[in-house]
Amino acid sequence: MVFDEEVEDPVADLTTATDGLSKSFTVPGKDIVVDSASTVFKNTNFASLTDNDIVEVSGYFGAGSQLRANEVASFLSVSLK
């Protein structure tokens, strides 16, 4: 398993899985998956993560090209007009 800072970009297209235990979103060029039980959140949490939050994501690549987030840190939210 490789663990490294992978992205630092705004969240887009945030969706919650039907079981409510994971969310997926995109940042430019990457698909990200977070898990309510195993992802560590800093300055945000699973429930409050929203589109346009600027996040730094560390994790590993799982199935396909999805980045499985071990840690998500939020810095601020941007307004896209």
matplotlib code that plots the C-alpha trace (Angstrom):
import matplotlib.pyplot as plt

x = [0.0, 1.3, 0.2, 0.9, -0.6, -2.4, -4.6, -5.4, -8.4, -12.1, -14.6, -17.1, -19.9, -20.2, -22.6, -23.4, -23.7, -27.1, -26.0, -24.9, -21.5, -19.3, -19.2, -17.5, -16.4, -14.1, -11.3, -9.6, -8.5, -9.2, -12.2, -12.1, -13.9, -14.2, -15.6, -17.4, -15.6, -12.1, -11.3, -9.7, -11.1, -9.4, -11.2, -14.3, -16.2, -18.0, -21.4, -20.3, -18.1, -19.7, -19.0, -16.5, -14.6, -10.9, -9.5, -6.1, -6.5, -4.1, -4.7, -4.2, -5.5, -8.1, -10.3, -9.9, -8.6, -10.4, -8.3, -9.4, -9.0, -7.2, -7.2, -9.1, -8.2, -10.4, -9.0, -11.9, -14.9, -15.0, -18.0, -18.1, -20.3]
y = [0.0, 3.5, 6.3, 9.8, 13.2, 12.8, 15.9, 19.4, 20.7, 21.5, 18.8, 18.3, 15.9, 14.7, 11.7, 9.5, 5.7, 4.2, 2.7, 6.1, 4.8, 6.1, 9.1, 9.7, 12.9, 14.1, 16.6, 17.5, 14.2, 11.9, 10.0, 9.9, 7.6, 8.4, 6.1, 7.2, 4.6, 4.5, 7.9, 10.4, 13.9, 17.2, 20.5, 18.8, 15.5, 12.9, 14.6, 18.2, 17.5, 19.5, 20.4, 23.3, 22.4, 22.7, 19.4, 17.7, 13.9, 11.2, 7.6, 4.7, 3.6, 0.8, -0.7, 1.0, 4.5, 5.4, 6.9, 5.4, 8.3, 7.5, 11.2, 14.3, 17.7, 20.7, 24.2, 26.4, 26.4, 28.4, 29.9, 29.2, 31.6]
z = [0.0, -0.9, 1.4, 0.1, -0.3, -3.6, -4.1, -2.8, -4.8, -4.4, -4.0, -6.9, -7.7, -4.1, -3.7, -0.8, -1.1, -0.6, 2.7, 3.9, 5.0, 2.2, -0.1, -3.5, -5.2, -7.8, -7.8, -11.1, -12.7, -9.7, -8.2, -4.4, -1.9, 1.8, 4.4, 7.6, 9.7, 8.4, 6.9, 9.3, 8.9, 9.9, 10.0, 8.6, 9.1, 7.1, 7.5, 6.7, 3.6, 0.8, -2.8, -3.2, 0.0, -0.6, 0.6, 0.9, 0.5, 1.4, 0.6, -1.7, -5.1, -4.8, -7.5, -10.8, -10.5, -7.3, -4.5, -1.2, 1.3, 4.6, 5.6, 4.4, 5.6, 4.7, 4.4, 3.2, 0.9, -2.3, -4.0, -7.7, -9.5]

ax = plt.figure().add_subplot(projection="3d")
ax.plot(x, y, z, "-o")
ax.set_aspect("equal")
plt.show()
